[in-house]
Amino acid sequence: MLRRIAVVCVALVLLLAGAGALAYSRLQGNVERHDIARFLGGGRPAVGTAAPRGDVGAAGTPASGGEAGTAGVAAPADTEAGKALTILVLGSDSRAGANDDRSGIAGMRADTTILAHVAADRSRVDLVSIPRDTLVDIPPCTLPDGTQTAHRNDMINAAFAIGGQTGDVGAAAACSIRTVEKLTGVFVDDFVVVDFAGFKSVVDALGGVPMYVPEAIDDRRADVKLAPGCQVLNGHDALGFARVRKSVGDGSDISRIGRQQELVAAIAREALGEHLLTRPPALYRFLDATTRTLTTGEEIGRIPVLAGLAYSLRGIDPESIRFATMPFVWAGARVRPSADAEALWVALRDDRPVPAALTGTGAAPTPAPASESASPSAPGLGSPTAPAPSPSAPAAAPPSSTPPPASPSAAPTPVCTK
């Protein structure tokens, strides 16, 4: 899997070259792009870290890419070479139209909030989930008609609904960006909104995704019923697995984040598998389905930009694709960032690795040497403890957001295959 991202990008270039302008136009036309500059305003954090001039990418190749690909086709270039990028990824879970799951839940929602940080040297990708139930300050947000919403304290997913109250996804994303920047102090370069309705088509285009289900699931609200053990999830069941919350585990959004991270890792492994890369029709179906799910910023949504960024990551070790969750303390049935969260935000601002619970391999990350487990500029990172929950925390909730180090004898979550 070490270099399959490169194969994906070159295959895409060859596919578009062979299929001509029609295929390119269709894939680009699938992506809904928004220029949100007018919604963001001023007072934003400092722009992210840039790598020293002449720095190299993850595989010892120029970070900009652009060298020859296979069959003489030029490799896509990384337009942001040498610059750390932080992209806000939002999972839009409106239950209207094709997303109706008969749950009775209405309105524009963002049940998944992830800060995806790409290192300046393209050697690492950190994906940090912010729990949906995190209580935050939501600053005034600009609506399409120029009016501003009122400042309020609410769950972080309310920012998307507030900005999107007129149905404009760009305004919704901008309000989420302003809220996340206020929370973290991390400059957000761009955004990607993934529509959950289209998520089903992506999984189906892969022929399903092998997934380990630790316990039986029978949830009417998520419209899913699964037996425990390894199985191949179709699009409908994968969406239900991503949505299910109250009937599984401790019923919290926190445990759902862990399942969603495992599902994303499983989809990545399947998408980068050789059986897809060597079948151009299947690859095109996957790319067509994937691009149909995306609403993005004006720049990141351009197919050449996406391909160039992906190609620049061609040498990345799957161990260096790391999933983490914001450290938190319980506040009744909600959560607030813990003191350790600031160290996490400092690491992102300084383009340093963050401690993680899962990697792109589907396994726990390899522990760093003791001398590298924490950075002087980011005290507290990697600490196995966190403040205890308040007495009003849900009885079934875990005592903190930071799990203890895994025991060498602990059985890892099985990685299933087709």
N, C-alpha and C positions, 0 to 999 in steps of 0.2 A: 504493500500500500504506500510505500515511502515516496514513490515518484508518480503515482497514478493521477494526481491532480494535473501534472504536465500532460499526460496522455489525454485527459478529458479536454483540456484547452486546445491542444493540437487537433484532436478529433473534431472539435467544434469548428475550428478554422477550416479544416478539410471538408467538413460537411457543408458549411456555408459556401465554400468555394465551388463544391460540386453541384449544390442545389441552386446556386445563383442568388440573385437579389430577392427573389420571392421568399426563400427560407429566412434570410436575414430580416427582411421587412416584417415577416410574420412574428418572429421571435421578439424583435424590438417593439413591434406594435402591441405585443401582449403586456408589456410592462407599462404601468400607469405612472408617469413621472410628475412631480410637483416641485416648483420653485417656491420655497417657503421663506426666503430671505425677509419678506415684508412682515412675516408673522413672528420672527425671532427677536427683533429689536436689539438694543445694546446691553451693556453690563454683563457680557458673557465671560466665562473663564478664559485663561490664556490658551492659545492653540497648542496642540500636543508636540511632543519631542520629535526632533529631526535627527536622523543619523548623520555622523560626520561624512563629509564629502568623500566619495570613493569607497564607502562601505560596501560590503558584499551581502548577497542574499543568503538564504538558509543553506543552500547546497554549494556555496563557494562560487556562485555565478553572480554576475552583476545584478543588483537588486532591481534594476529597471527592466530586466528581461530584454526582449527585442532581438535575441540571436535567432539563427535559423532553426526552424522546427523540422518536423519530418517531411519528406517528399519535397523539400525546398520551399515549404510554406513558411513565411516569416512568423515568428512567435509573437503573440500579443504583448504589447508594452505596458508596464505598470506606470500609469500617469502620475502616481503619487510616490514614486520610488524614493527611498531614503527618509520617508516621513511616517511616523507612527499614526495609525488611523483608529479612531473609535467610532463605531457605528451602532446606533440604537436600533435594535431589532424588536419589533412589536408583533405579537400574535393577535390579530383582529378576530374576535369571536362574536361578532354580531349574529344573533340567532334568527335573522330575517331571511327570507328568500331561500336560496339553496342551502343555507346553514340552519334552517329550522329543524330542531331536534325534539319538538313537541314538549319542551320543558316549560314553556310559558315565559321564558326570560327574553326581554326585548331590549333594544338600544344598542348603540355602537360601543363596543367593549374592547379592552386590550388586556386579556388575561395573562399574557406572557410578556415580560419586559426583560430584555437581555442587553447588556453592554458588551459588544464584541470588540475586543482590542487586538489590533494587528501590530506586532512589533515593527519598529522602523527598519530593522534588518531582515524582516520577514522570516525570522526563525521560530516564531511563536505566535499562537492565537489563544487569547484568554477570553472565555465567555462567562460573564458574571450575571447570574440571575438575581433580580430584585423581586422579592415576594410581592404578589399582587396586593396583599393585605397590609403592606407597609404604610404607616401613617406618615405623611410628609406635608410640607408647606407647598401649596400649589400657587405660583405667582399669578398675577393678572396675565391673561392670554388674549391676543388679538384675534378677532373673528374676521371672516371674509368681508363683512360690511364696514370694517374699521373700528367697531366698538370693542371695548375691553371688558373681560369678565372680572369679577371681584376676586381678591385674594381669599384663599380658604385653606383650612387644614382638613385633609381627607386621605383616603387610601390612594396609592399612587396610580392605580388604574383609572381613577376618576378623571385624571388630567386628560386622557384621550377622549373621554366622553364630553368633557367640558369644551375642549377645543373643537371637537367634531359635532357639536350640537346642531350645526346647519347641514351636516352630511359631508363636509369637506374633509377628506382624509389627510390632506396636507396640513390643514390647520390643526387637526387632532394630533398629528405627529409633532408639530411644532410646539404645542402646549406640553406634550410629554417630554420633549427635549429640554424646554425651559425648566421643567420640574426636576428632571434627572440632573441637569447641570447645577441647579440650586442645591440639590441633595448632596452631590458628589464633588463638585468643583472640577469635574472632568469635562473638557471641551468635547462636544459631540460633532464630528465632522459631517455626518450624513445619517440617513435613516432608511430602514427597510421595514415595510409592513407586510406580513405574510397572512393571507386570508385563509382561515381554517377550512372554508368550504373547498377551496382549491387544493388544500393539503391532501384531501382524500384522493384526488386525481394523481398527485405526485406518487403516492404510495402504490396506487394501482398500476401506474406506468412502470414501476419497478417490478411488477408481478408479486407485490406483497413484501413485507419486511419481517424477517425472523426475529422474534422477541421472546424473552423469558418473562413469564407472568408469575410472580411469586405466590399469589393467592387467588382463589376464585373471585371473579368480579361479576356482579349482577346489579347493574345500576340503571334505573329507568331514566334519570335525568340526563345521563351521558349516553343513553341508548346503546348500551354495550353489555354483552354477557360473554365471559371468557372463562375457560377452565385453566387451572394452574399448570405451569410447566412451559416447555419450549413449544412454540407454534408460529405459523406464518400469519401475520395480521394483514387483512386487506385494508383498503383505505377507510372504510366505514368503521372497522374495529380499531384501527390505529388512532383515528380521531377520537373515538370514545375513550380509548386508553389514555390519551393526552388530556382529555377533559375530566375524567372521573376524579372525584375528590372525597365526598362525604362517606361513601360506603366502603372505602379501602384504607387500610392502615389506621392512622390516628384521625383521619378525616380532615386534616389541615391542608392548606395550600402549600405548605412547606414540603410535605411528603409528595405532593403532586409534582413539584419542581424536580425532585429526584427522578421520578418516572419519565418526565418530559425530557430531561437531559439524556437518560438512557435511550429513549426513543430516537432522539436526534442523532446520537452516536450510531445507532443501528442503521438509520437511514443513510448516514454518511458512508458507513462501511459498504452498504449495498450499492449505493450510487457509484462508488469508486471501484466496484468489483469488475473483474475482467470480462464477465459475461455481458455486461452492458457496454463496455468500451469497445468491444470488438464487433458490435452489431449496430451499425449506423442508424437503421430505422428505429431500433429500440432507444438509442441515445437521443434521437430527435424527438421521439414521443415524450421522453423524460424531460428534455429541455423545454419542449412546448408546454407541458403540464406545469413545470416549475415556474416559468416566466409568467404564466397566467395568474399565479398566486400573488405576484409582487406589485406593491405600490411603493415607490422609492422617491428619494431626492432627485433633483434634476441631473446630477452628475453620476452618482453611483448606479443609476438605472440604465446607463448607456451600455449596450452589450460589449463594445470594445473595452470599456473601463472594467466591467465585471470580469471579462476574460483575462485582461492584463493583471488584475489583482490576484485572481486565482492562479495564473501561471507563475507569478512571482513567489507563490507558496509551494511550488512543485517539489522542493526538496525537504519540506517540513516533515519531521518525525511525528507520527500520530501521538506519541507521548507528549509532544509539545502543543497539542490541541487540548486545552484544559478547561473543564467546567467547574465553576465555583458558585456559591450562593452567598449573598451579602450576610455578614454576621448580624445577628439581631437579638433583641430581648422581647419577651412577651409583654403586651399592653392589653390586658384582658383577652379578647378573642383576636386582637390585631397584633402587629409587631412594630417595633421601632428599631432603627439601626443601633447596634451596640457600640461601645467605645472602640472595639476592634475594627469596625467598618471604616473608620477614618484611615487606618493603616492600609486597608485595601484600596481606597481611593488614591492615596499617596502613591502606591505602587503603579496604578494605572496612569496617573499624571506623569510619573517619572519613567514610564515605559519599562517597568521591572516585572518579573514573573510574580504571579499570585499563587497562594496555596490553593489546591484544588482537590475535589473528591472523585473526579472521573476524567478520563482522557479519551481521545478519539479512538483508542483501541477497545473501549468499553470496559477497561479495567481501572483500578485505582492507580494514581500516578506513582512512579518510583520515587521513594523518599529522597530528598536532596541531602547531601552531606551536611553534617551539623554546622560546619562553617558557612554554609550557603543557605541555611534554612530561614535566615532573617537578614534584612538589610538595615544598616544604620539609619538610612533615610526613611525606613518604614517599620518602626518598632512595633512589635506585637504580632507581626505576620507569622502565621504558622502555629500560634499558640493553641494548645489543645483545650483550653478552657474558655468559658465566656460567662458573663453574669447570669445568675440563676433567674428563672422566670418570676414574675410577680405572683403573689398569692392568688390573683384572679385569673391566672392563665388557665387554659383548658386542661382538665385533669390528664388527658391522654397526650398532651403536648410533650415533646422532648425537653429536657432541662435547659438546653442552650442550642444555639445555631451551629456551634462548632463541634463536630463529632470527635471522639477520642481517636488516637492513632489506631489503625487497623492492626489486629493481632496477626502475627505471621501464620498462625494456625487457622485463622478465620477463613471460611469458605467464600471465595469471590462469587459475585453474581455470574451465573453461566452465560457465555456468549453463544447464542444459538445460530445455526446455519440452516439453509434450505435443504 
